[in-house]
Amino acid sequence: MLELLDDPISGNGYKVRLLLALLDMPYEYTAVDILKQETRTPAFLAMNPNGRIPLLVIDDGTTLPESNAILHYLAAGSAFLPADRLHHAQVLQWMFWEQYSHEPNIATLRFWNHLPELDDVQQIQIPAKRANGVAALALMNEHLSAHDWFVAGAPSIADIALFAYTHVADEGGFTLADYPAVEAWIARIKGLPGFIGM
């Protein structure tokens, strides 16, 4: 059986948990507390030298890190990963954008709110991260104003990847009410059969 090592507060881990629920795929769950440095233990680093969650352990013992790679692996052959070559590439396009332009800003500000205090470097970065997060939400809102889903008119792992941190963006100080098309999309995802909350 699949095993997922993950921290319950992690949006990247939630992506995987959500897809597993939508696919009705059984798995074992092992909680790993990132705030207690549990991803830095020798045992964890032996499985993922990068020291990050989520981490999927496949039936044969192979470990697969990186949330979006895990989504891609799990979604293969399902409706959440289009078979059409261009649509498949567009799913990856949005997932790469999520990791480069969305997650480093929206997710980071949310995570920093879980820390007891920020250092000087983090404090200096807040305005730029906030501006980049607003730009990401605005781009999403523009796209979703003309589309129900990010790719090919159907929910895909691009939507799941973007949903994880978007739907809790207010925890990072962003105002989702400013993005009505994003809010409508969030409601559509929450209406998917098998949906689970964070």
N, CA, C and O of each residue as an XYZ file, in Angstrom:
792
protein
N       0.838     -1.196      0.000
C       0.000      0.000      0.000
C       0.874      1.248      0.000
O       1.965      1.253      0.570
N       0.394      2.290     -0.633
C       1.105      3.559     -0.632
C       1.198      4.109      0.791
O       0.301      3.899      1.607
N       2.295      4.814      1.078
C       2.430      5.523      2.353
C       2.768      6.974      2.049
O       3.630      7.249      1.214
N       2.103      7.891      2.713
C       2.378      9.320      2.551
C       2.944      9.855      3.849
O       2.298      9.776      4.894
N       4.146     10.398      3.789
C       4.754     11.099      4.914
C       4.527     12.580      4.679
O       4.864     13.110      3.620
N       3.949     13.251      5.683
C       3.427     14.586      5.431
C       3.171     15.291      6.760
O       3.011     14.649      7.798
N       3.135     16.620      6.711
C       2.737     17.420      7.866
C       1.320     17.940      7.609
O       1.064     18.523      6.555
N       0.395     17.738      8.554
C      -0.991     18.157      8.320
C      -1.166     19.639      7.984
O      -2.165     20.003      7.364
N      -0.219     20.511      8.378
C      -0.359     21.936      8.066
C       0.135     22.280      6.661
O      -0.045     23.407      6.200
N       0.755     21.318      5.981
C       1.387     21.594      4.695
C       0.379     21.616      3.555
O      -0.371     20.660      3.361
N       0.364     22.702      2.808
C      -0.455     22.758      1.607
C       0.062     21.828      0.530
O      -0.724     21.260     -0.228
N       1.387     21.665      0.450
C       1.945     20.745     -0.534
C       1.530     19.309     -0.229
O       1.261     18.529     -1.143
N       1.479     18.963      1.050
C       0.988     17.643      1.425
C      -0.501     17.506      1.177
O      -0.981     16.446      0.774
N      -1.232     18.592      1.423
C      -2.675     18.571      1.207
C      -3.015     18.293     -0.250
O      -3.998     17.610     -0.537
N      -2.214     18.815     -1.170
C      -2.433     18.526     -2.589
C      -2.549     17.014     -2.801
O      -3.463     16.527     -3.467
N      -1.606     16.299     -2.222
C      -1.548     14.850     -2.418
C      -2.722     14.174     -1.720
O      -3.361     13.292     -2.292
N      -3.008     14.586     -0.480
C      -4.135     13.999      0.248
C      -5.452     14.223     -0.500
O      -6.306     13.338     -0.551
N      -5.604     15.418     -1.077
C      -6.827     15.730     -1.810
C      -6.961     14.842     -3.038
O      -8.030     14.284     -3.283
N      -5.885     14.705     -3.814
C      -5.962     13.860     -5.006
C      -6.238     12.410     -4.629
O      -7.044     11.744     -5.279
N      -5.580     11.917     -3.591
C      -5.838     10.540     -3.143
C      -7.311     10.354     -2.779
O      -7.903      9.314     -3.069
N      -7.899     11.371     -2.142
C      -9.318     11.292     -1.779
C     -10.201     11.317     -3.025
O     -11.152     10.542     -3.128
N      -9.891     12.204     -3.968
C     -10.692     12.309     -5.185
C     -10.610     11.037     -6.027
O     -11.561     10.678     -6.722
N      -9.468     10.365     -5.955
C      -9.282      9.107     -6.686
C      -9.761      7.899     -5.878
O      -9.775      6.775     -6.380
N     -10.156      8.142     -4.616
C     -10.575      7.063     -3.714
C      -9.495      5.984     -3.634
O      -9.777      4.791     -3.738
N      -8.251      6.433     -3.447
C      -7.097      5.545     -3.443
C      -6.628      5.325     -2.000
O      -6.331      6.302     -1.313
N      -6.552      4.105     -1.527
C      -6.144      3.862     -0.145
C      -4.649      4.119      0.059
O      -3.842      3.925     -0.849
N      -4.301      4.558      1.266
C      -2.895      4.795      1.597
C      -2.750      4.864      3.111
O      -3.724      5.059      3.839
N      -1.519      4.700      3.565
C      -1.196      4.882      4.975
C      -0.621      6.281      5.156
O       0.077      6.796      4.282
N      -0.918      6.882      6.287
C      -0.480      8.260      6.541
C       0.469      8.292      7.738
O       0.165      7.747      8.799
N       1.616      8.934      7.553
C       2.570      9.135      8.643
C       2.808     10.629      8.799
O       3.327     11.280      7.892
N       2.428     11.169      9.949
C       2.604     12.604     10.205
C       4.057     12.908     10.540
O       4.690     12.196     11.319
N       4.572     13.966      9.945
C       5.940     14.426     10.174
C       5.858     15.913     10.493
O       5.354     16.689      9.681
N       6.344     16.322     11.657
C       6.226     17.712     12.104
C       7.425     18.523     11.622
O       8.537     18.368     12.127
N       7.183     19.398     10.630
C       8.299     20.181     10.087
C       8.779     21.237     11.074
O       9.955     21.601     11.064
N       7.882     21.735     11.931
C       8.290     22.752     12.910
C       9.189     22.164     13.993
O       9.914     22.896     14.666
N       9.143     20.850     14.161
C      10.019     20.157     15.122
C      11.223     19.532     14.430
O      11.929     18.711     15.016
N      11.451     19.923     13.186
C      12.621     19.468     12.418
C      12.628     17.954     12.173
O      13.691     17.352     12.021
N      11.440     17.343     12.137
C      11.386     15.891     11.951
C      11.764     15.453     10.533
O      11.983     14.266     10.294
N      11.842     16.400      9.594
C      12.315     16.055      8.247
C      13.839     16.111      8.161
O      14.414     15.854      7.104
N      14.488     16.446      9.271
C      15.958     16.550      9.284
C      16.610     15.403     10.048
O      17.818     15.418     10.282
N      15.820     14.416     10.433
C      16.383     13.267     11.148
C      17.129     12.377     10.151
O      16.806     12.386      8.964
N      18.113     11.615     10.609
C      18.818     10.701      9.699
C      17.871      9.726      8.992
O      18.074      9.406      7.821
N      16.848      9.256      9.695
C      15.919      8.295      9.085
C      15.149      8.931      7.932
O      14.970      8.316      6.881
N      14.694     10.173      8.136
C      13.944     10.830      7.063
C      14.874     11.196      5.915
O      14.524     11.001      4.751
N      16.047     11.719      6.227
C      16.989     12.123      5.179
C      17.465     10.935      4.351
O      17.851     11.102      3.194
N      17.442      9.746      4.931
C      17.791      8.547      4.160
C      16.747      8.277      3.080
O      17.066      7.704      2.038
N      15.503      8.687      3.323
C      14.435      8.506      2.333
C      14.369      9.673      1.348
O      14.096      9.479      0.164
N      14.621     10.886      1.848
C      14.610     12.074      0.997
C      15.731     13.003      1.442
O      15.551     13.776      2.383
N      16.886     12.942      0.782
C      18.032     13.769      1.183
C      17.743     15.268      1.150
O      18.459     16.046      1.780
N      16.701     15.685      0.422
C      16.318     17.096      0.387
C      15.607     17.512      1.672
O      15.453     18.705      1.934
N      15.174     16.543      2.471
C      14.600     16.829      3.780
C      13.286     17.579      3.745
O      13.063     18.483      4.550
N      12.410     17.212      2.815
C      11.120     17.908      2.706
C       9.973     16.920      2.574
O      10.133     15.793      2.104
N       8.820     17.385      3.006
C       7.587     16.643      2.785
C       6.767     17.402      1.746
O       6.990     18.594      1.538
N       5.819     16.726      1.089
C       5.422     15.344      1.276
C       6.395     14.384      0.610
O       7.186     14.758     -0.256
N       6.307     13.143      1.043
C       7.114     12.071      0.476
C       6.207     10.858      0.327
O       5.592     10.405      1.292
N       6.134     10.345     -0.884
C       5.314      9.164     -1.153
C       6.211      7.941     -1.207
O       7.226      7.929     -1.903
N       5.824      6.912     -0.465
C       6.524      5.628     -0.539
C       5.621      4.683     -1.330
O       4.501      4.373     -0.924
N       6.142      4.241     -2.466
C       5.392      3.367     -3.362
C       5.494      1.928     -2.859
O       6.367      1.605     -2.054
N       4.602      1.073     -3.337
C       4.509     -0.303     -2.847
C       5.844     -1.041     -2.811
O       6.086     -1.827     -1.895
N       6.712     -0.801     -3.790
C       7.986     -1.522     -3.837
C       9.066     -0.869     -2.982
O      10.215     -1.309     -2.989
N       8.699      0.188     -2.238
C       9.656      0.864     -1.368
C      10.316      2.083     -1.986
O      11.026      2.817     -1.299
N      10.093      2.308     -3.275
C      10.634      3.494     -3.930
C      10.013      4.742     -3.306
O       8.811      4.779     -3.044
N      10.832      5.756     -3.072
C      10.321      7.001     -2.515
C      10.265      8.063     -3.606
O      11.157      8.170     -4.447
N       9.188      8.845     -3.566
C       8.992      9.913     -4.543
C       8.688     11.204     -3.808
O       7.610     11.345     -3.231
N       9.634     12.167     -3.816
C       9.377     13.478     -3.205
C       8.789     14.454     -4.217
O       8.597     14.123     -5.388
N       8.508     15.662     -3.738
C       8.004     16.790     -4.528
C       6.520     16.606     -4.842
O       6.128     15.695     -5.571
N       5.716     17.486     -4.278
C       4.261     17.344     -4.353
C       3.726     17.247     -5.775
O       2.861     16.417     -6.053
N       4.224     18.080     -6.670
C       3.668     18.065     -8.022
C       4.097     16.831     -8.806
O       3.353     16.357     -9.665
N       5.289     16.305     -8.522
C       5.702     15.039     -9.130
C       4.819     13.909     -8.617
O       4.444     13.016     -9.377
N       4.489     13.946     -7.334
C       3.602     12.929     -6.755
C       2.220     13.010     -7.401
O       1.636     11.984     -7.747
N       1.697     14.228     -7.565
C       0.397     14.387     -8.230
C       0.426     13.772     -9.625
O      -0.497     13.057    -10.016
N       1.479     14.053    -10.364
C       1.610     13.552    -11.727
C       1.641     12.027    -11.724
O       0.996     11.394    -12.560
N       2.374     11.442    -10.807
C       2.467      9.984    -10.700
C       1.100      9.374    -10.385
O       0.668      8.424    -11.037
N       0.431      9.930     -9.384
C      -0.847      9.363     -8.944
C      -1.956      9.540     -9.985
O      -2.834      8.686    -10.116
N      -1.911     10.645    -10.718
C      -2.989     10.963    -11.664
C      -2.863     10.242    -12.994
O      -3.806     10.241    -13.785
N      -1.718      9.630    -13.256
C      -1.511      8.955    -14.546
C      -2.635      7.955    -14.804
O      -2.936      7.110    -13.962
N      -3.249      8.065    -15.983
C      -4.323      7.168    -16.355
C      -5.688      7.558    -15.825
O      -6.671      6.861    -16.071
N      -5.760      8.674    -15.094
C      -7.041      9.120    -14.545
C      -7.529     10.360    -15.293
O      -6.813     10.927    -16.117
N      -8.756     10.766    -14.991
C      -9.319     11.961    -15.622
C      -8.620     13.238    -15.168
O      -8.801     14.289    -15.784
N      -7.825     13.165    -14.099
C      -7.156     14.364    -13.586
C      -5.865     14.704    -14.336
O      -5.226     15.715    -14.044
N      -5.480     13.860    -15.302
C      -4.310     14.145    -16.136
C      -4.698     13.872    -17.585
O      -4.768     12.714    -17.996
N      -4.951     14.926    -18.366
C      -5.424     14.721    -19.743
C      -4.457     13.902    -20.582
O      -3.240     14.041    -20.462
N      -5.006     13.052    -21.426
C      -4.186     12.239    -22.326
C      -3.718     13.051    -23.535
O      -2.657     12.781    -24.098
N      -4.517     14.046    -23.929
C      -4.144     14.894    -25.058
C      -2.790     15.550    -24.794
O      -2.555     16.090    -23.714
N      -1.917     15.499    -25.775
C      -0.528     15.956    -25.599
C      -0.441     17.424    -25.180
O       0.290     17.763    -24.250
N      -1.182     18.289    -25.862
C      -1.140     19.716    -25.535
C      -1.757     19.975    -24.171
O      -1.191     20.723    -23.375
N      -2.904     19.374    -23.885
C      -3.546     19.582    -22.590
C      -2.671     19.076    -21.447
O      -2.611     19.689    -20.381
N      -1.994     17.955    -21.678
C      -1.059     17.431    -20.681
C       0.040     18.466    -20.403
O       0.375     18.737    -19.250
N       0.586     19.031    -21.471
C       1.639     20.043    -21.322
C       1.106     21.289    -20.624
O       1.826     21.908    -19.841
N      -0.143     21.669    -20.895
C      -0.727     22.838    -20.233
C      -0.936     22.594    -18.738
O      -0.785     23.509    -17.929
N      -1.279     21.377    -18.380
C      -1.342     21.034    -16.957
C       0.026     21.265    -16.314
O       0.125     21.887    -15.256
N       1.068     20.763    -16.955
C       2.428     20.949    -16.420
C       2.810     22.424    -16.391
O       3.477     22.875    -15.460
N       2.391     23.175    -17.399
C       2.668     24.616    -17.444
C       2.153     25.301    -16.174
O       2.879     26.059    -15.531
N       0.897     25.025    -15.822
C       0.324     25.647    -14.630
C       0.987     25.130    -13.354
O       1.143     25.879    -12.390
N       1.374     23.865    -13.342
C       2.018     23.314    -12.151
C       3.416     23.898    -11.955
O       3.830     24.158    -10.825
N       4.142     24.104    -13.052
C       5.453     24.760    -12.937
C       5.274     26.209    -12.467
O       6.034     26.696    -11.631
N       4.264     26.888    -13.012
C       3.987     28.268    -12.606
C       3.626     28.318    -11.123
O       4.049     29.232    -10.414
N       2.856     27.352    -10.652
C       2.481     27.290     -9.238
C       3.719     27.245     -8.343
O       3.775     27.929     -7.322
N       4.705     26.442     -8.726
C       5.901     26.304     -7.900
C       6.831     27.507     -8.010
O       7.585     27.800     -7.082
N       6.779     28.202     -9.141
C       7.719     29.309     -9.361
C       7.143     30.668     -8.978
O       7.852     31.495     -8.406
N       5.875     30.911     -9.284
C       5.294     32.245     -9.120
C       4.222     32.347     -8.043
O       3.917     33.448     -7.584
N       3.653     31.238     -7.637
C       2.527     31.232     -6.714
C       2.969     30.785     -5.318
O       2.926     31.567     -4.368
N       3.385     29.556     -5.203
C       3.729     28.952     -3.913
C       4.813     29.710     -3.139
O       4.678     29.874     -1.926
N       5.891     30.180     -3.800
C       6.940     30.878     -3.033
C       6.464     32.172     -2.365
O       7.125     32.691     -1.466
N       5.335     32.679     -2.804
C       4.826     33.935     -2.257
C       3.631     33.697     -1.333
O       3.672     34.057     -0.157
N       2.587     33.101     -1.856
C       1.367     32.891     -1.076
C       1.601     31.891      0.047
O       1.213     32.133      1.190
N       2.234     30.770     -0.275
C       2.471     29.744      0.747
C       3.501     30.196      1.783
O       3.370     29.903      2.972
N       4.509     30.902      1.323
C       5.556     31.332      2.249
C       5.008     32.280      3.305
O       5.314     32.133      4.489
N       4.200     33.254      2.889
C       3.639     34.186      3.873
C       2.715     33.460      4.845
O       2.666     33.803      6.026
N       1.985     32.462      4.359
C       1.135     31.651      5.260
C       2.007     30.900      6.266
O       1.714     30.895      7.462
N       3.076     30.267      5.783
C       3.954     29.495      6.672
C       4.616     30.393      7.704
O       4.728     30.026      8.874
N       5.055     31.568      7.270
C       5.717     32.475      8.216
C       4.783     32.860      9.361
O       5.246     33.171     10.459
N       3.485     32.843      9.116
C       2.536     33.136     10.191
C       2.494     32.038     11.256
O       1.957     32.244     12.344
N       3.063     30.871     10.938
C       3.150     29.775     11.915
C       4.422     29.874     12.764
O       4.573     29.147     13.746
N       5.318     30.757     12.390
C       6.596     30.867     13.110
C       6.458     31.844     14.282
O       5.695     32.806     14.206
N       7.203     31.591     15.367
C       7.114     32.500     16.527
C       7.604     33.910     16.211
O       7.085     34.885     16.754
N       8.604     34.020     15.335
C       9.091     35.342     14.918
C       9.834     35.206     13.602
O      10.267     34.115     13.231
N       9.980     36.323     12.900
C      10.688     36.345     11.631
C      12.035     37.033     11.806
O      12.178     37.956     12.608
N      13.025     36.568     11.038
C      14.326     37.233     11.094
C      14.312     38.459     10.173
O      13.328     38.717      9.479
N      15.409     39.200     10.179
C      15.473     40.449      9.407
C      15.319     40.207      7.902
O      14.674     40.994      7.210
N      15.903     39.134      7.405
C      15.814     38.823      5.968
C      14.369     38.541      5.578
O      13.899     39.020      4.547
N      13.664     37.766      6.396
C      12.259     37.481      6.120
C      11.418     38.755      6.150
O      10.557     38.954      5.293
N      11.666     39.610      7.129
C      10.917     40.871      7.236
C      11.093     41.720      5.977
O      10.136     42.321      5.489
N      12.303     41.764      5.464
C      12.589     42.556      4.261
C      11.864     41.991      3.045
O      11.472     42.740      2.151
N      11.684     40.671      3.009
C      11.081     40.013      1.849
C       9.555     40.138      1.796
O       8.960     39.910      0.743
N       8.924     40.492      2.896
C       7.456     40.482      2.955
C       6.809     41.348      1.871
O       5.912     40.850      1.190
N       7.203     42.613      1.662
C       6.511     43.417      0.643
C       6.573     42.818     -0.766
O       5.578     42.822     -1.491
N       7.745     42.304     -1.149
C       7.880     41.726     -2.491
C       7.048     40.447     -2.608
O       6.407     40.216     -3.633
N       7.055     39.632     -1.579
C       6.262     38.402     -1.614
C       4.771     38.730     -1.671
O       4.009     38.057     -2.364
N       4.364     39.752     -0.950
C       2.959     40.145     -0.983
C       2.580     40.642     -2.392
O       1.535     40.267     -2.924
N       3.425     41.478     -2.983
C       3.155     41.989     -4.330
C       3.107     40.852     -5.348
O       2.235     40.833     -6.217
N       4.035     39.912     -5.246
C       4.057     38.782     -6.175
C       2.860     37.856     -5.954
O       2.339     37.279     -6.909
N       2.425     37.714     -4.715
C       1.235     36.908     -4.430
C      -0.017     37.543     -5.004
O      -0.868     36.851     -5.563
N      -0.132     38.847     -4.868
C      -1.276     39.565     -5.447
C      -1.278     39.405     -6.968
O      -2.326     39.185     -7.574
N      -0.103     39.516     -7.577
C      -0.012     39.344     -9.028
C      -0.434     37.937     -9.442
O      -1.102     37.768    -10.462
N      -0.050     36.926     -8.661
C      -0.427     35.544     -8.973
C      -1.935     35.358     -8.878
O      -2.544     34.751     -9.759
N      -2.532     35.873     -7.822
C      -3.988     35.752     -7.668
C      -4.721     36.498     -8.772
O      -5.757     36.034     -9.248
N      -4.202     37.639     -9.181
C      -4.831     38.410    -10.259
C      -4.764     37.652    -11.578
O      -5.728     37.653    -12.343
N      -3.637     37.007    -11.850
C      -3.506     36.230    -13.077
C      -4.474     35.045    -13.057
O      -5.113     34.748    -14.066
N      -4.580     34.379    -11.925
C      -5.534     33.276    -11.792
C      -6.962     33.768    -12.022
O      -7.748     33.135    -12.728
N      -7.279     34.908    -11.413
C      -8.633     35.453    -11.535
C      -8.964     35.783    -12.988
O     -10.078     35.539    -13.453
N      -7.994     36.334    -13.691
C      -8.201     36.658    -15.109
C      -8.488     35.390    -15.911
O      -9.423     35.355    -16.712
N      -7.685     34.355    -15.695
C      -7.883     33.098    -16.428
C      -9.236     32.473    -16.083
O      -9.969     32.023    -16.964
N      -9.550     32.454    -14.795
C     -10.782     31.800    -14.344
C     -12.032     32.618    -14.661
O     -13.146     32.101    -14.573
N     -11.864     33.856    -15.021
C     -13.010     34.657    -15.467
C     -13.557     34.141    -16.790
O     -14.716     34.377    -17.131
N     -12.700     33.427    -17.537
C     -13.115     32.908    -18.848
C     -13.149     31.384    -18.900
O     -13.564     30.810    -19.907
N     -12.717     30.722    -17.823
C     -12.651     29.260    -17.808
C     -13.101     28.745    -16.444
O     -12.788     29.346    -15.416
N     -13.834     27.634    -16.436
C     -14.214     27.026    -15.154
C     -13.032     26.328    -14.489
O     -12.939     26.282    -13.262
N     -12.133     25.788    -15.303
C     -10.973     25.035    -14.815
C      -9.736     25.537    -15.538
O      -9.843     26.275    -16.517
N      -8.568     25.145    -15.064
C      -7.347     25.693    -15.663
C      -7.030     25.114    -17.033
O      -6.458     25.806    -17.875
N      -7.393     23.850    -17.272
C      -7.034     23.218    -18.542
C      -8.201     22.377    -19.062
O      -8.799     21.601    -18.317
N      -8.509     22.538    -20.321
C      -9.371     21.623    -21.068
C     -10.794     21.492    -20.512
O     -11.461     20.487    -20.755
N     -11.256     22.489    -19.778
C     -12.638     22.483    -19.322
C     -12.998     21.430    -18.301
O     -14.175     21.111    -18.133
N     -12.005     20.882    -17.611
C     -12.267     19.840    -16.620
C     -11.247     19.949    -15.488
O     -10.136     20.436    -15.701
N     -11.617     19.498    -14.281
C     -10.649     19.549    -13.176
C      -9.455     18.634    -13.445
O      -9.605     17.514    -13.932
N      -8.286     19.133    -13.120
C      -7.051     18.368    -13.326
C      -6.121     18.618    -12.143
O      -6.441     19.370    -11.223
N      -4.972     17.972    -12.194
C      -3.997     18.187    -11.116
C      -3.441     19.605    -11.129
O      -2.838     20.036    -10.146
N      -3.630     20.339    -12.224
C      -3.265     21.761    -12.211
C      -4.151     22.504    -11.225
O      -3.674     23.346    -10.464
N      -5.443     22.190    -11.240
C      -6.373     22.814    -10.294
C      -6.037     22.418     -8.859
O      -6.051     23.258     -7.959
N      -5.737     21.148     -8.652
C      -5.426     20.681     -7.297
C      -4.164     21.351     -6.779
O      -4.117     21.788     -5.629
N      -3.133     21.433     -7.627
C      -1.878     22.069     -7.215
C      -2.108     23.522     -6.812
O      -1.551     23.993     -5.821
N      -2.926     24.225     -7.582
C      -3.162     25.641     -7.304
C      -4.151     25.859     -6.163
O      -4.080     26.867     -5.459
N      -5.062     24.926     -5.982
C      -6.075     25.060     -4.938
C      -5.467     25.038     -3.539
O      -5.888     25.794     -2.663
N      -4.484     24.180     -3.331
C      -3.986     23.909     -1.976
C      -3.654     25.177     -1.201
O      -4.125     25.352     -0.077
N      -2.861     26.053     -1.777
C      -2.489     27.279     -1.065
C      -3.406     28.454     -1.381
O      -3.490     29.399     -0.597
N      -4.096     28.408     -2.525
C      -4.987     29.516     -2.858
C      -6.151     29.602     -1.879
O      -6.502     30.691     -1.427
N      -6.752     28.460     -1.549
C      -7.973     28.514     -0.732
C      -7.699     28.937      0.710
O      -8.630     29.253      1.452
N      -6.426     28.945      1.110
C      -6.053     29.435      2.449
C      -5.160     30.676      2.341
O      -4.418     30.995      3.270
N      -5.235     31.368      1.211
C      -4.385     32.548      1.000
C      -4.644     33.624      2.045
O      -3.752     34.409      2.366
N      -5.872     33.662      2.579
C      -6.171     34.652      3.617
C      -5.297     34.451      4.851
O      -5.051     35.407      5.588
N      -4.820     33.218      5.094
C      -3.933     32.955      6.225
C      -2.564     33.587      6.027
O      -1.786     33.702      6.974
N      -2.270     33.998      4.795
C      -1.029     34.713      4.501
C      -1.257     36.203      4.336
O      -0.341     36.938      3.968
N      -2.490     36.658      4.609
C      -2.781     38.082      4.546
C      -3.368     38.556      3.231
O      -3.482     39.761      3.009
N      -3.745     37.630      2.349
C      -4.359     38.005      1.076
C      -5.882     38.005      1.229
O      -6.428     37.269      2.051
N      -6.559     38.831      0.438
C      -8.012     38.958      0.529
C      -8.652     38.290     -0.679
O      -8.679     38.862     -1.769
N      -9.167     37.081     -0.485
C      -9.729     36.331     -1.597
C     -10.978     36.990     -2.178
O     -11.300     36.777     -3.347
N     -11.678     37.778     -1.383
C     -12.869     38.461     -1.884
C     -12.541     39.411     -3.040
O     -13.430     39.792     -3.802
N     -11.290     39.783     -3.168
C     -10.875     40.650     -4.281
C     -10.821     39.893     -5.608
O     -10.642     40.503     -6.662
N     -10.976     38.568     -5.561
C     -10.807     37.724     -6.744
C     -12.037     36.819     -6.898
O     -11.968     35.628     -6.593
N     -13.155     37.372     -7.368
C     -14.418     36.614     -7.395
C     -14.363     35.356     -8.263
O     -14.994     34.353     -7.927
N     -13.629     35.391     -9.361
C     -13.542     34.194    -10.210
C     -12.769     33.087     -9.498
O     -13.066     31.903     -9.664
N     -11.784     33.480     -8.712
C     -11.032     32.499     -7.912
C     -11.945     31.907     -6.847
O     -11.930     30.698     -6.616
N     -12.736     32.750     -6.199
C     -13.656     32.235     -5.179
C     -14.677     31.264     -5.773
O     -15.012     30.259     -5.145
N     -15.167     31.554     -6.961
C     -16.124     30.646     -7.607
C     -15.456     29.312     -7.951
O     -16.069     28.254     -7.810
N     -14.217     29.363     -8.396
C     -13.442     28.147     -8.699
C     -13.195     27.326     -7.431
O     -13.289     26.099     -7.455
N     -12.880     28.003     -6.332
C     -12.703     27.306     -5.055
C     -13.974     26.541     -4.694
O     -13.913     25.398     -4.241
N     -15.123     27.179     -4.898
C     -16.399     26.520     -4.604
C     -16.610     25.309     -5.513
O     -17.150     24.295     -5.070
N     -16.192     25.401     -6.776
C     -16.340     24.263     -7.688
C     -15.476     23.087     -7.222
O     -15.914     21.938     -7.262
N     -14.272     23.373     -6.789
C     -13.402     22.292     -6.310
C     -13.991     21.646     -5.058
O     -13.977     20.423     -4.915
N     -14.501     22.467     -4.165
C     -15.094     21.917     -2.940
C     -16.323     21.061     -3.242
O     -16.732     20.250     -2.411
N     -16.905     21.234     -4.412
C     -18.057     20.446     -4.804
C     -17.717     19.146     -5.517
O     -18.618     18.378     -5.853
N     -16.428     18.881     -5.754
C     -16.051     17.646     -6.431
C     -16.352     16.431     -5.553
O     -16.132     16.482     -4.343
N     -16.845     15.352     -6.135
C     -17.104     14.133     -5.350
C     -15.810     13.622     -4.701
O     -14.788     13.469     -5.371
N     -15.867     13.365     -3.410
C     -14.698     12.881     -2.684
C     -13.854     13.969     -2.061
O     -12.868     13.685     -1.381
N     -14.238     15.227     -2.291
C     -13.447     16.338     -1.742
C     -13.267     16.210     -0.226
O     -14.193     15.851      0.501
N     -12.050     16.516      0.224
C     -11.769     16.604      1.662
C     -11.123     17.959      1.941
O     -10.405     18.498      1.099
N     -11.379     18.498      3.117
C     -10.766     19.755      3.505
C      -9.346     19.552      4.010
O      -8.897     18.427      4.223
N      -8.666     20.649      4.191
C      -7.281     20.603      4.654
C      -7.209     20.125      6.095
O      -6.119     20.022      6.657
